Amino acid sequence: MSEAECILANVCATMKMEGMPLTDEDKNRILNCLSGKSTFDNEIKKIIEKYDRK
């Protein structure tokens, strides 16, 4: 298991324990950030834009 996959597995387990399981889209977003294809800041901005009710 790669380091990114290990991090993702830990995040998935933690979120599931909190009653907030990750969607496939969430998992892909995290892997993209961990692999350098995107940044966490960019992904957060995209999520905010998606759900912003201006």
N, CA, C and O atoms as a Maestro MAE file, in Angstrom:
{
 s_m_m2io_version
 :::
 2.0.0
}

f_m_ct {
 s_m_title
 :::
 protein
 m_atom[216] {
  # First column is atom index #
  i_m_mmod_type
  r_m_x_coord
  r_m_y_coord
  r_m_z_coord
  i_m_residue_number
  s_m_chain_name
  s_m_pdb_residue_name
  s_m_pdb_atom_name
  i_m_atomic_number
  :::
  1 25 0.849 -1.176 0.000 1 A "MET " " N  " 7
  2 3 0.000 0.000 0.000 1 A "MET " " CA " 6
  3 2 0.894 1.238 0.000 1 A "MET " " C  " 6
  4 15 1.827 1.342 0.796 1 A "MET " " O  " 8
  5 25 0.600 2.170 -0.897 2 A "SER " " N  " 7
  6 3 1.394 3.400 -0.971 2 A "SER " " CA " 6
  7 2 1.069 4.302 0.220 2 A "SER " " C  " 6
  8 15 0.086 4.095 0.932 2 A "SER " " O  " 8
  9 25 1.912 5.293 0.412 3 A "GLU " " N  " 7
  10 3 1.683 6.233 1.512 3 A "GLU " " CA " 6
  11 2 0.354 6.965 1.330 3 A "GLU " " C  " 6
  12 15 -0.382 7.161 2.297 3 A "GLU " " O  " 8
  13 25 0.042 7.368 0.099 4 A "ALA " " N  " 7
  14 3 -1.219 8.067 -0.173 4 A "ALA " " CA " 6
  15 2 -2.415 7.167 0.133 4 A "ALA " " C  " 6
  16 15 -3.407 7.623 0.702 4 A "ALA " " O  " 8
  17 25 -2.324 5.906 -0.237 5 A "GLU " " N  " 7
  18 3 -3.415 4.969 0.034 5 A "GLU " " CA " 6
  19 2 -3.580 4.739 1.530 5 A "GLU " " C  " 6
  20 15 -4.702 4.580 2.011 5 A "GLU " " O  " 8
  21 25 -2.496 4.720 2.254 6 A "CYS " " N  " 7
  22 3 -2.536 4.558 3.706 6 A "CYS " " CA " 6
  23 2 -3.198 5.775 4.360 6 A "CYS " " C  " 6
  24 15 -4.033 5.628 5.253 6 A "CYS " " O  " 8
  25 25 -2.826 6.961 3.916 7 A "ILE " " N  " 7
  26 3 -3.434 8.188 4.433 7 A "ILE " " CA " 6
  27 2 -4.927 8.186 4.138 7 A "ILE " " C  " 6
  28 15 -5.739 8.496 5.009 7 A "ILE " " O  " 8
  29 25 -5.284 7.838 2.915 8 A "LEU " " N  " 7
  30 3 -6.701 7.814 2.528 8 A "LEU " " CA " 6
  31 2 -7.475 6.800 3.379 8 A "LEU " " C  " 6
  32 15 -8.586 7.090 3.824 8 A "LEU " " O  " 8
  33 25 -6.910 5.640 3.602 9 A "ALA " " N  " 7
  34 3 -7.578 4.623 4.415 9 A "ALA " " CA " 6
  35 2 -7.811 5.126 5.834 9 A "ALA " " C  " 6
  36 15 -8.868 4.880 6.415 9 A "ALA " " O  " 8
  37 25 -6.829 5.828 6.394 10 A "ASN " " N  " 7
  38 3 -6.977 6.383 7.741 10 A "ASN " " CA " 6
  39 2 -8.060 7.460 7.783 10 A "ASN " " C  " 6
  40 15 -8.868 7.499 8.711 10 A "ASN " " O  " 8
  41 25 -8.073 8.331 6.777 11 A "VAL " " N  " 7
  42 3 -9.086 9.383 6.710 11 A "VAL " " CA " 6
  43 2 -10.474 8.762 6.562 11 A "VAL " " C  " 6
  44 15 -11.418 9.186 7.229 11 A "VAL " " O  " 8
  45 25 -10.601 7.763 5.693 12 A "CYS " " N  " 7
  46 3 -11.886 7.089 5.485 12 A "CYS " " CA " 6
  47 2 -12.388 6.466 6.782 12 A "CYS " " C  " 6
  48 15 -13.561 6.606 7.128 12 A "CYS " " O  " 8
  49 25 -11.507 5.784 7.495 13 A "ALA " " N  " 7
  50 3 -11.901 5.137 8.744 13 A "ALA " " CA " 6
  51 2 -12.337 6.162 9.785 13 A "ALA " " C  " 6
  52 15 -13.339 5.971 10.473 13 A "ALA " " O  " 8
  53 25 -11.586 7.240 9.896 14 A "THR " " N  " 7
  54 3 -11.925 8.278 10.864 14 A "THR " " CA " 6
  55 2 -13.270 8.916 10.540 14 A "THR " " C  " 6
  56 15 -14.104 9.097 11.427 14 A "THR " " O  " 8
  57 25 -13.481 9.254 9.281 15 A "MET " " N  " 7
  58 3 -14.739 9.887 8.881 15 A "MET " " CA " 6
  59 2 -15.920 8.931 9.074 15 A "MET " " C  " 6
  60 15 -17.000 9.358 9.482 15 A "MET " " O  " 8
  61 25 -15.721 7.656 8.785 16 A "LYS " " N  " 7
  62 3 -16.784 6.675 8.959 16 A "LYS " " CA " 6
  63 2 -17.153 6.538 10.435 16 A "LYS " " C  " 6
  64 15 -18.333 6.432 10.769 16 A "LYS " " O  " 8
  65 25 -16.157 6.540 11.318 17 A "MET " " N  " 7
  66 3 -16.419 6.462 12.757 17 A "MET " " CA " 6
  67 2 -17.219 7.666 13.240 17 A "MET " " C  " 6
  68 15 -17.991 7.565 14.193 17 A "MET " " O  " 8
  69 25 -17.031 8.797 12.583 18 A "GLU " " N  " 7
  70 3 -17.757 10.017 12.945 18 A "GLU " " CA " 6
  71 2 -19.125 10.101 12.272 18 A "GLU " " C  " 6
  72 15 -19.844 11.086 12.440 18 A "GLU " " O  " 8
  73 25 -19.483 9.067 11.509 19 A "GLY " " N  " 7
  74 3 -20.787 9.050 10.851 19 A "GLY " " CA " 6
  75 2 -20.839 9.836 9.558 19 A "GLY " " C  " 6
  76 15 -21.917 10.199 9.087 19 A "GLY " " O  " 8
  77 25 -19.672 10.100 8.981 20 A "MET " " N  " 7
  78 3 -19.595 10.882 7.745 20 A "MET " " CA " 6
  79 2 -18.730 10.156 6.723 20 A "MET " " C  " 6
  80 15 -17.632 10.614 6.410 20 A "MET " " O  " 8
  81 25 -19.212 9.026 6.198 21 A "PRO " " N  " 7
  82 3 -18.392 8.271 5.243 21 A "PRO " " CA " 6
  83 2 -18.116 9.090 3.986 21 A "PRO " " C  " 6
  84 15 -18.945 9.891 3.555 21 A "PRO " " O  " 8
  85 25 -16.944 8.875 3.410 22 A "LEU " " N  " 7
  86 3 -16.540 9.605 2.214 22 A "LEU " " CA " 6
  87 2 -17.164 8.993 0.966 22 A "LEU " " C  " 6
  88 15 -17.316 7.776 0.857 22 A "LEU " " O  " 8
  89 25 -17.520 9.863 0.034 23 A "THR " " N  " 7
  90 3 -18.003 9.404 -1.265 23 A "THR " " CA " 6
  91 2 -16.797 9.092 -2.139 23 A "THR " " C  " 6
  92 15 -15.665 9.432 -1.795 23 A "THR " " O  " 8
  93 25 -17.046 8.446 -3.266 24 A "ASP " " N  " 7
  94 3 -15.959 8.185 -4.212 24 A "ASP " " CA " 6
  95 2 -15.339 9.490 -4.694 24 A "ASP " " C  " 6
  96 15 -14.129 9.573 -4.905 24 A "ASP " " O  " 8
  97 25 -16.179 10.507 -4.866 25 A "GLU " " N  " 7
  98 3 -15.685 11.826 -5.291 25 A "GLU " " CA " 6
  99 2 -14.738 12.407 -4.238 25 A "GLU " " C  " 6
  100 15 -13.694 12.967 -4.574 25 A "GLU " " O  " 8
  101 25 -15.111 12.270 -2.963 26 A "ASP " " N  " 7
  102 3 -14.247 12.745 -1.879 26 A "ASP " " CA " 6
  103 2 -12.905 12.023 -1.899 26 A "ASP " " C  " 6
  104 15 -11.851 12.647 -1.771 26 A "ASP " " O  " 8
  105 25 -12.952 10.700 -2.061 27 A "LYS " " N  " 7
  106 3 -11.730 9.903 -2.064 27 A "LYS " " CA " 6
  107 2 -10.826 10.289 -3.226 27 A "LYS " " C  " 6
  108 15 -9.611 10.394 -3.058 27 A "LYS " " O  " 8
  109 25 -11.406 10.501 -4.397 28 A "ASN " " N  " 7
  110 3 -10.619 10.922 -5.566 28 A "ASN " " CA " 6
  111 2 -10.005 12.294 -5.354 28 A "ASN " " C  " 6
  112 15 -8.866 12.545 -5.748 28 A "ASN " " O  " 8
  113 25 -10.768 13.178 -4.732 29 A "ARG " " N  " 7
  114 3 -10.276 14.527 -4.457 29 A "ARG " " CA " 6
  115 2 -9.057 14.461 -3.533 29 A "ARG " " C  " 6
  116 15 -8.063 15.149 -3.764 29 A "ARG " " O  " 8
  117 25 -9.135 13.643 -2.501 30 A "ILE " " N  " 7
  118 3 -8.014 13.499 -1.570 30 A "ILE " " CA " 6
  119 2 -6.799 12.907 -2.267 30 A "ILE " " C  " 6
  120 15 -5.684 13.398 -2.089 30 A "ILE " " O  " 8
  121 25 -7.000 11.859 -3.057 31 A "LEU " " N  " 7
  122 3 -5.882 11.244 -3.775 31 A "LEU " " CA " 6
  123 2 -5.239 12.221 -4.752 31 A "LEU " " C  " 6
  124 15 -4.017 12.231 -4.904 31 A "LEU " " O  " 8
  125 25 -6.053 13.046 -5.417 32 A "ASN " " N  " 7
  126 3 -5.501 14.059 -6.333 32 A "ASN " " CA " 6
  127 2 -4.609 15.047 -5.583 32 A "ASN " " C  " 6
  128 15 -3.562 15.454 -6.088 32 A "ASN " " O  " 8
  129 25 -5.024 15.424 -4.390 33 A "CYS " " N  " 7
  130 3 -4.228 16.352 -3.592 33 A "CYS " " CA " 6
  131 2 -2.942 15.687 -3.121 33 A "CYS " " C  " 6
  132 15 -1.871 16.291 -3.174 33 A "CYS " " O  " 8
  133 25 -3.044 14.458 -2.667 34 A "LEU " " N  " 7
  134 3 -1.862 13.758 -2.162 34 A "LEU " " CA " 6
  135 2 -0.851 13.452 -3.266 34 A "LEU " " C  " 6
  136 15 0.350 13.362 -3.010 34 A "LEU " " O  " 8
  137 25 -1.344 13.293 -4.492 35 A "SER " " N  " 7
  138 3 -0.444 12.991 -5.607 35 A "SER " " CA " 6
  139 2 0.116 14.254 -6.267 35 A "SER " " C  " 6
  140 15 0.992 14.166 -7.128 35 A "SER " " O  " 8
  141 25 -0.381 15.420 -5.869 36 A "GLY " " N  " 7
  142 3 0.119 16.674 -6.428 36 A "GLY " " CA " 6
  143 2 -0.640 17.160 -7.649 36 A "GLY " " C  " 6
  144 15 -0.273 18.181 -8.230 36 A "GLY " " O  " 8
  145 25 -1.691 16.453 -8.054 37 A "LYS " " N  " 7
  146 3 -2.485 16.881 -9.212 37 A "LYS " " CA " 6
  147 2 -3.296 18.125 -8.893 37 A "LYS " " C  " 6
  148 15 -3.675 18.872 -9.795 37 A "LYS " " O  " 8
  149 25 -3.559 18.347 -7.623 38 A "SER " " N  " 7
  150 3 -4.311 19.507 -7.168 38 A "SER " " CA " 6
  151 2 -3.789 19.860 -5.781 38 A "SER " " C  " 6
  152 15 -2.958 19.147 -5.218 38 A "SER " " O  " 8
  153 25 -4.287 20.970 -5.237 39 A "THR " " N  " 7
  154 3 -3.926 21.333 -3.868 39 A "THR " " CA " 6
  155 2 -5.179 21.293 -3.009 39 A "THR " " C  " 6
  156 15 -6.296 21.397 -3.516 39 A "THR " " O  " 8
  157 25 -4.987 21.142 -1.715 40 A "PHE " " N  " 7
  158 3 -6.134 21.134 -0.814 40 A "PHE " " CA " 6
  159 2 -6.857 22.481 -0.865 40 A "PHE " " C  " 6
  160 15 -8.086 22.524 -0.808 40 A "PHE " " O  " 8
  161 25 -6.113 23.569 -0.969 41 A "ASP " " N  " 7
  162 3 -6.737 24.897 -1.056 41 A "ASP " " CA " 6
  163 2 -7.635 25.007 -2.285 41 A "ASP " " C  " 6
  164 15 -8.752 25.515 -2.189 41 A "ASP " " O  " 8
  165 25 -7.157 24.536 -3.441 42 A "ASN " " N  " 7
  166 3 -7.965 24.595 -4.663 42 A "ASN " " CA " 6
  167 2 -9.231 23.754 -4.532 42 A "ASN " " C  " 6
  168 15 -10.310 24.173 -4.950 42 A "ASN " " O  " 8
  169 25 -9.092 22.584 -3.956 43 A "GLU " " N  " 7
  170 3 -10.252 21.705 -3.809 43 A "GLU " " CA " 6
  171 2 -11.265 22.283 -2.832 43 A "GLU " " C  " 6
  172 15 -12.471 22.158 -3.045 43 A "GLU " " O  " 8
  173 25 -10.791 22.908 -1.771 44 A "ILE " " N  " 7
  174 3 -11.703 23.554 -0.817 44 A "ILE " " CA " 6
  175 2 -12.462 24.675 -1.506 44 A "ILE " " C  " 6
  176 15 -13.668 24.820 -1.306 44 A "ILE " " O  " 8
  177 25 -11.766 25.474 -2.322 45 A "LYS " " N  " 7
  178 3 -12.420 26.562 -3.053 45 A "LYS " " CA " 6
  179 2 -13.509 26.021 -3.979 45 A "LYS " " C  " 6
  180 15 -14.588 26.605 -4.077 45 A "LYS " " O  " 8
  181 25 -13.226 24.906 -4.659 46 A "LYS " " N  " 7
  182 3 -14.212 24.297 -5.560 46 A "LYS " " CA " 6
  183 2 -15.457 23.855 -4.795 46 A "LYS " " C  " 6
  184 15 -16.583 24.052 -5.251 46 A "LYS " " O  " 8
  185 25 -15.238 23.258 -3.628 47 A "ILE " " N  " 7
  186 3 -16.378 22.794 -2.822 47 A "ILE " " CA " 6
  187 2 -17.210 23.980 -2.346 47 A "ILE " " C  " 6
  188 15 -18.439 23.934 -2.387 47 A "ILE " " O  " 8
  189 25 -16.545 25.042 -1.897 48 A "ILE " " N  " 7
  190 3 -17.263 26.233 -1.445 48 A "ILE " " CA " 6
  191 2 -18.067 26.838 -2.586 48 A "ILE " " C  " 6
  192 15 -19.223 27.215 -2.392 48 A "ILE " " O  " 8
  193 25 -17.475 26.937 -3.772 49 A "GLU " " N  " 7
  194 3 -18.181 27.478 -4.933 49 A "GLU " " CA " 6
  195 2 -19.382 26.621 -5.282 49 A "GLU " " C  " 6
  196 15 -20.429 27.147 -5.658 49 A "GLU " " O  " 8
  197 25 -19.247 25.315 -5.165 50 A "LYS " " N  " 7
  198 3 -20.329 24.392 -5.512 50 A "LYS " " CA " 6
  199 2 -21.532 24.594 -4.599 50 A "LYS " " C  " 6
  200 15 -22.673 24.541 -5.058 50 A "LYS " " O  " 8
  201 25 -21.287 24.826 -3.310 51 A "TYR " " N  " 7
  202 3 -22.379 24.899 -2.340 51 A "TYR " " CA " 6
  203 2 -22.725 26.296 -1.866 51 A "TYR " " C  " 6
  204 15 -23.615 26.460 -1.032 51 A "TYR " " O  " 8
  205 25 -22.029 27.324 -2.389 52 A "ASP " " N  " 7
  206 3 -22.290 28.708 -1.988 52 A "ASP " " CA " 6
  207 2 -23.659 29.145 -2.516 52 A "ASP " " C  " 6
  208 15 -23.982 28.935 -3.686 52 A "ASP " " O  " 8
  209 25 -24.442 29.745 -1.650 53 A "ARG " " N  " 7
  210 3 -25.804 30.180 -2.021 53 A "ARG " " CA " 6
  211 2 -25.889 31.692 -2.119 53 A "ARG " " C  " 6
  212 15 -26.686 32.309 -1.413 53 A "ARG " " O  " 8
  213 25 -25.112 32.279 -2.950 54 A "LYS " " N  " 7
  214 3 -25.124 33.744 -3.093 54 A "LYS " " CA " 6
  215 2 -26.376 34.220 -3.773 54 A "LYS " " C  " 6
  216 15 -26.550 35.422 -3.974 54 A "LYS " " O  " 8
  :::
 }
 m_bond[215] {
  # First column is bond index #
  i_m_from
  i_m_to
  i_m_order
  :::
  1 1 2 1
  2 2 3 1
  3 3 4 2
  4 3 5 1
  5 5 6 1
  6 6 7 1
  7 7 8 2
  8 7 9 1
  9 9 10 1
  10 10 11 1
  11 11 12 2
  12 11 13 1
  13 13 14 1
  14 14 15 1
  15 15 16 2
  16 15 17 1
  17 17 18 1
  18 18 19 1
  19 19 20 2
  20 19 21 1
  21 21 22 1
  22 22 23 1
  23 23 24 2
  24 23 25 1
  25 25 26 1
  26 26 27 1
  27 27 28 2
  28 27 29 1
  29 29 30 1
  30 30 31 1
  31 31 32 2
  32 31 33 1
  33 33 34 1
  34 34 35 1
  35 35 36 2
  36 35 37 1
  37 37 38 1
  38 38 39 1
  39 39 40 2
  40 39 41 1
  41 41 42 1
  42 42 43 1
  43 43 44 2
  44 43 45 1
  45 45 46 1
  46 46 47 1
  47 47 48 2
  48 47 49 1
  49 49 50 1
  50 50 51 1
  51 51 52 2
  52 51 53 1
  53 53 54 1
  54 54 55 1
  55 55 56 2
  56 55 57 1
  57 57 58 1
  58 58 59 1
  59 59 60 2
  60 59 61 1
  61 61 62 1
  62 62 63 1
  63 63 64 2
  64 63 65 1
  65 65 66 1
  66 66 67 1
  67 67 68 2
  68 67 69 1
  69 69 70 1
  70 70 71 1
  71 71 72 2
  72 71 73 1
  73 73 74 1
  74 74 75 1
  75 75 76 2
  76 75 77 1
  77 77 78 1
  78 78 79 1
  79 79 80 2
  80 79 81 1
  81 81 82 1
  82 82 83 1
  83 83 84 2
  84 83 85 1
  85 85 86 1
  86 86 87 1
  87 87 88 2
  88 87 89 1
  89 89 90 1
  90 90 91 1
  91 91 92 2
  92 91 93 1
  93 93 94 1
  94 94 95 1
  95 95 96 2
  96 95 97 1
  97 97 98 1
  98 98 99 1
  99 99 100 2
  100 99 101 1
  101 101 102 1
  102 102 103 1
  103 103 104 2
  104 103 105 1
  105 105 106 1
  106 106 107 1
  107 107 108 2
  108 107 109 1
  109 109 110 1
  110 110 111 1
  111 111 112 2
  112 111 113 1
  113 113 114 1
  114 114 115 1
  115 115 116 2
  116 115 117 1
  117 117 118 1
  118 118 119 1
  119 119 120 2
  120 119 121 1
  121 121 122 1
  122 122 123 1
  123 123 124 2
  124 123 125 1
  125 125 126 1
  126 126 127 1
  127 127 128 2
  128 127 129 1
  129 129 130 1
  130 130 131 1
  131 131 132 2
  132 131 133 1
  133 133 134 1
  134 134 135 1
  135 135 136 2
  136 135 137 1
  137 137 138 1
  138 138 139 1
  139 139 140 2
  140 139 141 1
  141 141 142 1
  142 142 143 1
  143 143 144 2
  144 143 145 1
  145 145 146 1
  146 146 147 1
  147 147 148 2
  148 147 149 1
  149 149 150 1
  150 150 151 1
  151 151 152 2
  152 151 153 1
  153 153 154 1
  154 154 155 1
  155 155 156 2
  156 155 157 1
  157 157 158 1
  158 158 159 1
  159 159 160 2
  160 159 161 1
  161 161 162 1
  162 162 163 1
  163 163 164 2
  164 163 165 1
  165 165 166 1
  166 166 167 1
  167 167 168 2
  168 167 169 1
  169 169 170 1
  170 170 171 1
  171 171 172 2
  172 171 173 1
  173 173 174 1
  174 174 175 1
  175 175 176 2
  176 175 177 1
  177 177 178 1
  178 178 179 1
  179 179 180 2
  180 179 181 1
  181 181 182 1
  182 182 183 1
  183 183 184 2
  184 183 185 1
  185 185 186 1
  186 186 187 1
  187 187 188 2
  188 187 189 1
  189 189 190 1
  190 190 191 1
  191 191 192 2
  192 191 193 1
  193 193 194 1
  194 194 195 1
  195 195 196 2
  196 195 197 1
  197 197 198 1
  198 198 199 1
  199 199 200 2
  200 199 201 1
  201 201 202 1
  202 202 203 1
  203 203 204 2
  204 203 205 1
  205 205 206 1
  206 206 207 1
  207 207 208 2
  208 207 209 1
  209 209 210 1
  210 210 211 1
  211 211 212 2
  212 211 213 1
  213 213 214 1
  214 214 215 1
  215 215 216 2
  :::
 }
}
